[in-house]
């Protein structure tokens, strides 16, 4: 009997000799193992990078490490929308209690109230904006004004008159105006009156009467105001800023602490609020940067045609002086003598692959400074309209303080498009009681002399015995009411932290000191809620990401399924190759049995050879996968082909991450597959008898 170390040495020598001798078998089996190992290492690096990127994108933009909701809610919070619509959540009626209980948990850094909603953003047309500026000039003149106001009013009046002239010219042109409003005789007559010289000569004598005609009878002939869908997060804006450090202001400023206001997502402003011609040019520019071409691309050709058709919006924005300046700039930039601005714009916007970049620079360098590129800008006050909890439509007016985005997620349609609304406006929009509304209700009760009734008193007051007549009715002439005194609305006082906390919050983001301990923190938070008499459920960021999280889960599943398929194919092919090799070595195995080798030795020989192939070629495959990952990292990563992938990648490209754990898992998987593939051939080898060594092919 020989010892185990000696037996192991013999096994190693025989295995290495057979690997060298059976080059064809070794090449086939080794090639499959090498490919499987390289795929497993590279795939693992991509999956790990996707997980890290997704975690950074979701946690750094909206969710935090955990999302907190009422455990009695039927659905789970979905920050980016769910596959079956918006979730049905039971809100926290008093967020202050929740905040006090959760912030007392060790490891909790901050708790930020949140409510995700959708509303309509009412955006006025260019004609409405021009008339509103004229009305503001009239109001300013009522309280005094100097040469600067007079010059501004003259320019605004000239622009409104030019808009009316353009509308008149469009109606007289081929096809006229679209829509039933263009056929209204009263509006057509009003348009003719507003386009006449006597109307504008008489404007200074009765500006309010002229504006009434323009607003009520001429404006319907122009493009109507738009109600744009906007998705936003109602939150404590100051707490949100401190918790999510990726938030940055692109234009304007943050909302002052305690003030009301709206921070518009920069991506939303680009997609929905930007001048349509400028947006189409941006889309073409981005496509050309991705190596697409105008020639032969129907989508880009349509975008270029749309940019030309929508140039009317540019004409409507310019007053006569600006139109003259625009024409002068375009004639100089295009080297043209064309006097008509409409034809100059058409020449500027007629582009191909050779001229686009130059025309794009001319548009933004010469024309854009004269235009209002965004329908809503920082400093404007806008109206948000949405359905309240009771089903009625409610609206709030809020000031736009700035355009914001999340660093690294500038092109993401999920994060960069989200707007942020102050918490009090959010509560008011959805019908929840705010301090201002509570004070208003109390003032009305005091003024009317009414008070509250208990449940028992209500029935008696409604159906009880009749009361005496307070005062006999009498006839009298109705006096004409005096006009209400004019006043300027003052901004509400900044809300205190107590007012922000003591109110409704549909859910909340939890920021932890150590994000890696989120599972432990979730259990501790739910336990703290039970001790405080609260029904809390802590949801992971993966669950809270909704449809986006589902997309990443599916992508991860598809990638690992591909690796599993490759390993399964490798198992079958390697097993067949080893079976054939075993059958070809019956004489050799029989000789080993004849000189005393036991079945266990033979089994170990076959499995050892397979493991040697797996170790050598698996290691080479892991090295090849590591080189592939390094090459991708050196090239800047895998580019995000869409805005959705930019969010998943947490940036414009996915940079794979190679870790020791993923390499070890890949090698272990490959060795397991090769060892499993050797089991059946090893079983066949153990059945070879010593007699087989004495048999020949004669």
C-alpha positions in Angstrom: 0.0 0.0 0.0 1.2 3.5 -0.8 0.4 6.5 1.2 -2.0 9.3 0.2 0.7 11.8 -0.6 2.4 9.3 -2.9 -0.9 8.5 -4.5 -1.7 12.1 -5.0 1.7 12.6 -6.7 1.0 9.7 -9.0 -2.4 11.1 -9.8 -1.0 14.5 -10.7 1.7 13.1 -13.0 -0.8 10.9 -14.8 -3.3 13.7 -15.1 -0.7 16.1 -16.6 0.6 13.5 -18.9 -2.9 12.8 -20.2 -3.6 16.4 -20.7 -0.5 16.9 -22.8 -1.0 13.6 -24.7 -4.7 14.3 -25.5 -4.3 17.7 -27.1 -7.6 17.6 -29.0 -9.7 16.7 -26.0 -7.8 19.2 -23.8 -8.3 22.0 -26.4 -12.1 21.4 -26.8 -12.8 21.1 -23.1 -10.3 23.9 -22.2 -11.8 26.3 -24.8 -15.3 25.8 -23.4 -14.1 26.3 -19.8 -12.1 29.3 -20.8 -15.1 31.0 -22.5 -17.4 30.2 -19.6 -14.9 31.6 -17.1 -14.3 34.8 -19.1 -18.1 35.3 -19.5 -18.8 34.7 -15.8 -16.0 37.2 -14.7 -17.0 39.9 -17.2 -20.8 39.4 -16.5 -20.3 39.5 -12.8 -18.4 42.8 -13.2 -21.2 44.3 -15.2 -23.9 43.1 -12.8 -22.0 44.5 -9.8 -21.4 47.8 -11.6 -25.2 48.0 -12.4 -26.1 47.3 -8.8 -23.7 50.0 -7.5 -24.8 52.5 -10.2 -28.5 51.9 -9.5 -28.0 52.2 -5.8 -26.1 55.5 -6.2 -28.7 56.8 -8.6 -31.8 55.9 -6.5 -30.4 56.5 -3.1 -28.7 59.8 -4.1 -31.7 61.3 -5.9 -35.0 60.4 -4.1 -35.2 57.3 -2.0 -32.4 57.4 0.5 -31.4 54.0 2.0 -34.9 53.3 3.1 -38.4 54.5 2.3 -40.8 54.7 5.2 -44.6 54.1 4.8 -47.6 53.2 6.8 -47.6 49.4 7.2 -51.4 49.4 6.6 -51.1 50.6 3.0 -52.2 48.3 0.3 -49.3 49.0 -2.0 -45.6 49.7 -1.7 -44.2 53.1 -2.5 -43.0 53.5 -6.1 -40.9 56.6 -6.5 -40.7 56.3 -10.3 -44.1 54.8 -10.9 -45.2 51.2 -10.9 -46.2 48.9 -13.6 -49.9 49.0 -12.5 -50.1 52.7 -11.9 -49.6 54.9 -8.8 -49.5 53.0 -5.5 -52.3 53.3 -3.0 -50.7 54.6 0.2 -52.1 55.5 3.6 -50.4 58.7 4.6 -48.9 59.6 8.0 -51.4 62.0 9.5 -48.9 63.5 11.9 -45.4 63.3 10.5 -43.9 64.8 13.6 -44.6 61.6 15.6 -43.0 59.5 12.9 -39.9 61.8 12.7 -39.5 61.7 16.5 -39.7 58.0 16.8 -37.4 57.2 13.8 -34.7 59.8 14.4 -34.2 58.3 17.9 -33.1 55.0 16.3 -29.3 54.6 16.4 -27.7 55.0 13.0 -30.5 57.1 11.5 -29.1 60.4 10.1 -32.2 62.1 8.8 -35.9 61.5 8.0 -37.3 63.5 5.0 -41.1 63.7 4.4 -42.2 63.1 0.9 -45.1 62.7 -1.4 -44.9 61.9 -5.1 -47.6 63.4 -7.3 -48.6 64.4 -10.8 -50.2 67.7 -11.7 -50.9 70.0 -14.7 -48.5 73.0 -15.1 -50.5 75.8 -16.7 -48.2 77.6 -19.2 -49.5 80.7 -20.9 -49.0 81.2 -24.7 -46.7 83.8 -26.1 -49.6 86.1 -26.8 -50.9 85.7 -23.2 -47.5 86.6 -21.9 -47.3 89.7 -24.1 -50.7 90.9 -22.9 -49.9 90.2 -19.2 -46.7 92.3 -19.6 -48.8 95.1 -21.0 -51.3 94.9 -18.1 -48.4 94.9 -15.7 -47.2 98.1 -17.4 -50.6 99.7 -16.9 -50.7 98.8 -13.2 -47.2 100.2 -12.7 -48.2 103.4 -14.4 -51.1 103.8 -12.0 -48.7 104.2 -9.1 -46.2 106.3 -11.0 -43.4 105.7 -13.4 -40.6 107.3 -15.3 -38.9 107.3 -18.8 -37.8 103.7 -18.3 -41.4 102.5 -17.7 -42.6 104.5 -20.8 -39.9 102.9 -23.0 -40.7 99.4 -21.7 -44.4 99.9 -22.3 -43.8 101.2 -25.8 -41.7 98.1 -26.6 -44.4 95.8 -25.2 -47.1 97.6 -27.1 -45.2 97.3 -30.3 -44.7 93.6 -29.8 -48.4 93.0 -29.1 -49.3 95.0 -32.2 -46.8 92.9 -34.3 -48.4 89.7 -33.0 -51.8 90.9 -34.0 -50.4 91.7 -37.5 -48.9 88.3 -37.8 -52.2 86.6 -36.8 -54.0 88.8 -39.4 -51.5 87.8 -42.1 -51.8 84.1 -41.2 -55.6 84.3 -41.5 -55.3 86.0 -44.9 -52.7 83.5 -46.1 -53.3 80.1 -47.7 -55.4 77.8 -45.5 -56.1 80.6 -43.0 -56.2 79.6 -39.3 -57.2 76.2 -38.1 -60.0 75.5 -35.6 -63.5 76.7 -35.1 -62.5 79.8 -33.3 -61.1 81.2 -36.6 -64.7 81.1 -38.0 -66.3 83.2 -35.2 -67.4 86.4 -36.8 -67.1 88.4 -33.6 -63.5 87.3 -33.1 -62.7 87.9 -36.8 -64.1 91.4 -36.5 -62.1 92.0 -33.3 -58.9 90.9 -35.0 -59.5 93.3 -37.8 -60.2 96.1 -35.3 -57.0 95.3 -33.3 -54.9 95.3 -36.5 -56.1 98.8 -37.5 -54.2 102.0 -36.9 -57.0 103.8 -35.0 -57.1 101.0 -32.4 -53.4 101.5 -31.4 -53.7 105.3 -31.7 -56.5 105.1 -29.1 -54.7 102.6 -26.9 -53.1 105.3 -24.5 -56.6 106.8 -23.8 -58.2 103.5 -22.7 -55.5 100.8 -22.2 -57.7 98.6 -20.0 -60.5 98.6 -22.6 -58.1 97.7 -25.4 -56.6 94.9 -23.3 -60.0 93.5 -22.6 -60.7 93.2 -26.3 -57.3 91.7 -27.0 -57.6 89.1 -24.1 -61.2 88.1 -24.6 -61.8 88.3 -28.3 -58.4 88.2 -30.1 -56.3 85.9 -27.9 -58.5 82.8 -28.7 -57.3 83.1 -32.3 -53.7 82.6 -31.2 -52.3 79.4 -29.7 -54.0 78.6 -26.4 -52.4 78.2 -23.1 -51.0 74.7 -22.4 -51.5 72.4 -19.5 -48.4 70.3 -19.3 -48.1 67.2 -17.1 -45.4 67.5 -14.4 -44.3 64.8 -11.9 -42.9 66.2 -8.7 -42.0 65.4 -5.1 -43.6 67.4 -2.3 -41.1 67.6 0.5 -39.4 69.7 3.1 -37.0 71.4 0.7 -34.4 72.4 3.2 -34.2 68.9 4.7 -34.1 67.4 1.2 -31.2 69.6 0.3 -29.2 68.5 3.3 -30.0 64.8 2.8 -29.4 64.5 -1.0 -26.0 66.1 -1.7 -26.3 65.4 -5.4 -28.9 68.1 -5.8 -27.5 71.1 -7.6 -29.0 74.3 -9.0 -28.4 74.9 -12.7 -30.2 78.2 -13.0 -31.8 80.4 -10.4 -31.5 79.5 -6.7 -32.8 77.2 -4.0 -36.1 77.9 -2.2 -35.3 79.9 1.0 -35.9 77.9 4.2 -39.6 77.9 5.1 -40.7 79.6 1.8 -43.1 78.2 -0.7 -41.9 77.4 -4.2 -41.1 75.0 -7.0 -37.7 73.8 -8.2 -38.2 72.6 -11.8 -36.2 69.6 -13.0 -33.7 70.8 -15.7 -34.5 67.8 -17.9 -38.2 68.5 -17.6 -37.6 72.1 -18.6 -35.6 71.0 -21.6 -38.3 68.5 -22.7 -41.5 70.4 -22.0 -40.8 74.1 -21.4 -38.2 74.9 -24.0 -38.9 76.7 -27.3 -39.9 73.9 -29.7 -37.5 75.0 -32.5 -34.6 75.1 -30.0 -35.6 71.7 -28.6 -35.7 70.1 -32.1 -32.2 71.5 -32.9 -30.9 70.1 -29.6 -32.3 66.7 -30.4 -30.6 66.7 -33.8 -27.4 67.9 -32.3 -27.4 65.1 -29.7 -28.1 62.5 -32.4 -25.3 63.7 -34.6 -23.0 63.5 -31.5 -23.9 59.8 -31.4 -22.8 59.4 -35.0 -26.2 59.4 -36.6 -26.7 61.4 -39.8 -29.5 63.6 -41.2 -29.2 62.0 -44.6 -31.3 58.8 -44.7 -32.6 59.2 -41.2 -36.4 59.8 -41.3 -36.6 60.7 -37.6 -34.0 63.4 -37.8 -35.5 64.7 -41.1 -38.9 65.1 -39.3 -37.2 66.9 -36.5 -35.6 69.3 -38.9 -38.9 69.9 -40.7 -40.6 70.5 -37.3 -38.0 73.1 -36.4 -38.8 75.1 -39.6 -42.5 74.8 -39.1 -42.3 76.0 -35.5 -40.3 79.1 -36.3 -43.6 81.1 -36.0 -43.1 81.0 -32.2 -39.9 82.9 -32.7 -41.6 85.6 -34.8 -44.3 86.0 -32.1 -41.7 86.7 -29.4 -39.9 89.5 -31.1 -41.0 93.1 -30.9 -40.2 95.3 -34.0 -36.8 96.4 -32.7 -35.8 92.9 -31.7 -37.1 91.6 -35.1 -34.9 94.2 -36.9 -31.9 93.2 -34.7 -32.5 89.5 -35.4 -32.6 90.2 -39.2 -29.4 92.2 -39.0 -27.6 89.4 -37.1 -28.9 86.6 -39.4 -27.9 88.5 -42.6 -24.4 89.0 -41.2 -24.0 85.3 -40.0 -25.6 83.8 -43.2 -24.0 86.2 -45.6 -27.4 87.0 -47.1 -29.1 90.2 -48.3 -32.6 88.8 -47.7 -34.7 91.6 -45.9 -37.6 89.3 -44.8 -37.0 87.8 -41.3 -39.3 84.8 -42.1 -37.2 83.8 -45.1 -34.0 84.3 -43.1 -35.3 82.0 -40.4 -36.3 79.4 -43.0 -32.8 79.6 -44.5 -31.2 79.3 -41.0 -33.3 76.2 -40.2 -32.8 74.4 -43.5 -30.0 72.1 -42.6 -28.0 69.0 -43.7 -25.1 67.1 -42.3 -22.6 69.6 -43.8 -24.3 72.8 -42.5 -26.0 71.8 -39.2 -23.2 72.5 -36.7 -22.6 76.0 -38.2 -26.3 76.8 -38.2 -26.7 75.4 -34.6 -23.9 77.8 -33.4 -25.6 80.7 -35.2 -29.0 80.0 -33.6 -27.6 79.9 -30.0 -24.9 82.6 -30.6 -27.0 85.2 -32.5 -30.7 84.5 -32.2 -31.2 82.8 -28.7 -30.1 85.9 -26.7 -33.1 87.8 -28.2 -35.6 85.0 -27.3 -37.4 83.6 -24.2 -36.1 80.0 -24.6 -38.2 78.6 -21.8 -42.0 79.2 -21.3 -41.3 79.2 -17.5 -38.2 80.8 -16.0 -36.9 81.2 -12.5 -38.8 84.1 -10.9 -42.1 83.3 -12.7 -45.2 82.3 -10.8 -47.0 79.3 -12.2 -50.2 77.5 -11.4 -50.2 73.8 -10.5 -53.6 72.0 -10.9 -54.4 68.5 -9.7 -57.2 66.3 -8.4 -57.5 66.4 -4.6 -58.3 63.4 -2.4 -62.0 64.3 -2.6 -61.9 64.2 -6.4 -62.3 67.9 -6.9 -59.7 69.9 -8.8 -57.5 72.2 -6.8 -54.9 74.7 -7.9 -52.0 76.5 -6.2 -49.9 79.3 -7.4 -46.2 78.9 -6.7 -43.0 80.7 -7.5 -40.4 79.0 -9.6 -37.1 79.6 -7.8 -34.8 77.6 -10.1 -33.9 74.7 -12.4 -32.2 71.8 -10.6 -30.7 68.4 -11.4 -28.8 65.6 -9.7 -25.1 65.5 -10.3 -24.2 62.6 -12.5 -27.8 62.0 -13.6 -28.2 65.1 -15.8 -29.6 63.1 -18.8 -31.8 60.8 -16.7 -35.5 60.9 -17.5 -36.3 59.5 -14.1 -34.2 61.7 -11.7 -33.4 64.8 -13.7 -37.0 65.3 -14.8 -38.4 65.3 -11.3 -39.4 68.7 -9.8 -39.5 69.6 -6.1 -42.4 71.3 -4.5 -42.6 72.7 -1.0 -44.5 70.6 1.5 -47.2 73.1 2.4 -48.1 73.7 -1.2 -48.2 69.9 -1.7 -50.6 69.5 1.2 -52.8 72.3 -0.1 -52.9 70.9 -3.6 -54.1 67.6 -2.4 -56.7 69.0 0.1 -54.8 68.5 3.3 -55.1 71.1 6.0 -52.3 73.7 6.1 -51.7 76.4 8.7 -52.9 79.1 6.3 -56.1 77.2 5.6 -56.7 76.5 9.3 -56.3 80.2 10.1 -58.6 81.1 7.2 -61.3 78.7 8.5 -60.9 80.0 12.0 -61.3 83.7 10.8 -64.4 82.8 8.8 -65.9 81.1 11.9 -65.1 84.1 14.1 -66.5 86.6 11.5 -69.8 84.6 11.1 -70.2 83.9 14.8 -70.5 80.2 14.3 -69.0 77.6 16.4 -68.6 73.8 16.4 -71.4 71.4 17.3 -71.0 68.0 18.9 -72.5 65.0 17.2 -75.4 65.0 19.8 -76.1 68.7 19.2 -76.0 68.5 15.4 -79.3 66.5 15.1 -81.2 68.8 17.5 -79.9 71.9 15.7 -81.0 70.5 12.3 -84.3 69.0 13.2 -85.2 70.6 16.5 -88.1 73.1 17.1 -88.2 76.2 15.1 -86.6 79.3 16.4 -88.1 82.8 16.5 -87.7 85.1 13.5 -84.6 87.2 13.9 -85.9 90.1 11.8 -88.7 90.8 9.5 -87.8 91.2 5.8 -88.3 94.6 4.2 -88.0 96.0 0.7 -85.0 98.3 0.0 -83.0 99.4 -3.0 -79.8 97.5 -3.6 -76.9 99.9 -3.4 -74.2 99.7 -6.1 -71.2 98.2 -4.4 -68.1 100.3 -4.2 -65.1 98.9 -6.1 -62.9 96.9 -3.8 -59.7 98.6 -2.7 -56.7 97.6 -4.7 -53.9 95.9 -2.8 -50.7 94.1 -3.6 -50.6 90.5 -2.2 -47.7 90.0 0.2 -45.8 86.8 0.3 -46.7 84.5 3.2 -44.4 84.4 6.2 -41.8 81.6 6.1 -43.2 78.3 7.6 -41.6 77.1 10.8 -40.1 73.7 11.2 -43.0 72.7 13.5 -45.5 73.7 10.8 -43.7 71.6 8.3 -43.5 68.6 10.6 -47.0 68.7 12.1 -49.0 67.6 9.0 -49.5 64.9 6.5 -46.7 63.1 4.7 -47.5 60.1 2.4 -44.1 58.5 3.0 -40.6 59.5 4.0 -36.9 58.9 3.0 -34.6 57.6 5.7 -30.9 58.5 5.4 -28.5 56.2 7.4 -25.0 56.8 8.8 -24.0 53.4 7.4 -25.8 52.4 4.2 -24.5 48.9 4.4 -26.6 48.2 7.5 -29.9 49.1 6.0 -31.5 45.7 6.7 -30.7 46.0 10.5 -31.9 49.6 10.5 -35.2 48.6 8.9 -35.9 46.1 11.7 -34.9 48.7 14.3 -37.1 51.4 12.8 -40.2 49.1 12.6 -39.6 48.1 16.3 -39.3 51.7 17.3 -42.6 52.4 15.5 -44.4 49.7 17.4 -43.1 51.1 20.7 -44.4 54.5 19.8 -47.8 53.2 18.7 -47.1 53.7 15.0 -47.6 51.2 12.2 -44.4 51.6 10.2 -42.9 49.7 7.3 -39.3 50.3 6.1 -39.0 49.5 2.4 -35.6 49.0 0.7 -34.5 51.3 -2.1 -34.8 48.4 -4.5 -38.5 48.0 -3.7 -39.1 51.7 -3.7 -37.7 52.2 -7.1 -40.7 50.5 -8.6 -40.7 49.9 -12.3 -37.0 51.0 -12.6 -36.0 48.5 -9.9 -37.9 45.8 -11.8 -36.0 46.7 -15.0 -32.7 46.2 -13.2 -33.8 43.0 -11.7 -34.8 41.7 -15.1 -31.5 42.8 -16.6 -29.6 41.0 -13.9 -31.7 37.9 -14.4 -31.1 37.9 -18.1 -27.3 38.3 -17.7 -27.0 35.5 -15.1 -29.3 33.3 -17.2 -27.0 33.7 -20.1 -24.0 32.7 -17.9 -26.1 29.7 -16.6 -26.9 28.6 -20.2 -23.2 28.8 -21.2 -22.2 26.8 -18.1 -25.0 24.2 -18.8 -23.8 23.8 -22.4 -20.2 23.5 -21.1 -21.3 20.8 -18.7 -22.9 18.7 -21.5 -20.0 19.1 -23.9 -17.3 18.6 -21.3 -19.0 15.4 -20.1 -19.3 14.0 -23.6 -15.7 14.8 -24.3 -14.6 13.0 -21.1 -16.8 10.0 -21.9 -15.1 9.6 -25.3 -11.7 10.1 -23.7 -12.5 7.4 -21.1 -13.7 4.9 -23.6 -10.4 5.4 -25.6 -8.4 4.7 -22.4 -10.1 1.4 -21.4 -6.8 -0.5 -21.8 -4.8 2.0 -19.7 -7.4 2.0 -17.0 -7.6 -1.8 -17.0 -3.8 -1.9 -16.6 -4.0 0.4 -13.6 -6.6 -1.9 -12.1 -4.5 -5.0 -12.8 -1.5 -3.6 -11.0 -3.6 -2.8 -7.9 -5.3 0.5 -8.4 -8.6 0.7 -6.6 -11.9 2.1 -7.9 -11.4 5.2 -5.8 -8.0 5.9 -7.4 -9.5 5.6 -10.9 -12.4 7.8 -10.0 -10.0 10.4 -8.5 -7.9 10.2 -11.7 -10.8 11.1 -14.0 -12.2 13.8 -11.8 -8.7 15.2 -11.1 -8.0 15.5 -14.8 -11.2 17.5 -15.3 -10.4 19.7 -12.3 -6.9 20.3 -13.7 -8.5 21.5 -17.0 -10.9 23.6 -15.1 -8.2 25.2 -12.9 -5.8 25.9 -15.8 -8.3 27.1 -18.4 -10.7 28.6 -15.8 -7.8 30.7 -14.5 -6.9 31.7 -18.0 -10.5 32.6 -18.7 -10.8 34.6 -15.5 -7.6 36.5 -16.6 -9.1 37.1 -20.0 -12.4 38.4 -18.4 -10.3 40.7 -16.2 -8.4 42.0 -19.3 -11.8 42.6 -21.0 -13.1 44.6 -18.0 -9.9 46.6 -17.9 -10.2 47.4 -21.6 -13.8 48.5 -21.2 -12.8 50.7 -18.2 -9.9 52.2 -20.2 -12.4 53.2 -23.0 -14.6 55.0 -20.5 -17.1 52.2 -19.9 -20.2 51.0 -21.8 -22.0 54.1 -23.1 -25.6 54.6 -22.1 -27.6 54.2 -25.3 -30.7 55.8 -23.8 -31.7 58.1 -21.1 -33.2 55.3 -19.1 -29.8 53.4 -19.1 -28.1 56.6 -18.0 -30.1 56.4 -14.8 -29.4 52.7 -14.3 -25.7 53.3 -14.9 -25.8 56.4 -12.6 -24.1 58.4 -15.4 -23.4 58.5 -19.1 -21.5 55.2 -19.1 -21.4 52.0 -17.1 -17.8 51.4 -15.8 -17.5 47.6 -14.9 -16.2 46.9 -11.4 -13.9 43.9 -11.0 -13.8 42.5 -7.4 -12.1 39.5 -5.9 -15.5 38.1 -4.9 -16.8 38.0 -8.4 -13.6 36.3 -9.7 -13.8 33.7 -6.9 -17.4 33.0 -7.6 -16.7 32.6 -11.3 -13.8 30.2 -10.7 -15.9 28.2 -8.2 -18.7 27.9 -10.7 -16.4 26.7 -13.5 -14.7 24.2 -11.2 -18.1 22.9 -10.0 -19.2 22.5 -13.6 -16.1 20.6 -14.7 -16.2 18.4 -11.6 -19.9 17.6 -12.3 -19.1 16.9 -15.9 -16.5 14.3 -14.8 -18.8 12.3 -12.6 -20.4 10.1 -15.2 -17.1 9.4 -17.1 -15.6 8.5 -13.7 -18.4 6.1 -13.1 -17.7 4.4 -16.4 -14.0 4.2 -15.6 -14.6 2.5 -12.3 -16.5 -0.3 -14.1 -13.4 -1.2 -16.3 -12.1 -4.6 -15.1 -8.4 -5.7 -15.0 -9.2 -8.2 -17.8 -9.6 -5.2 -20.2 -5.8 -4.6 -20.0 -5.1 -8.1 -21.5 -7.6 -7.7 -24.3 -6.3 -6.4 -27.7 -7.8 -5.3 -30.9 -6.5 -8.4 -32.8 
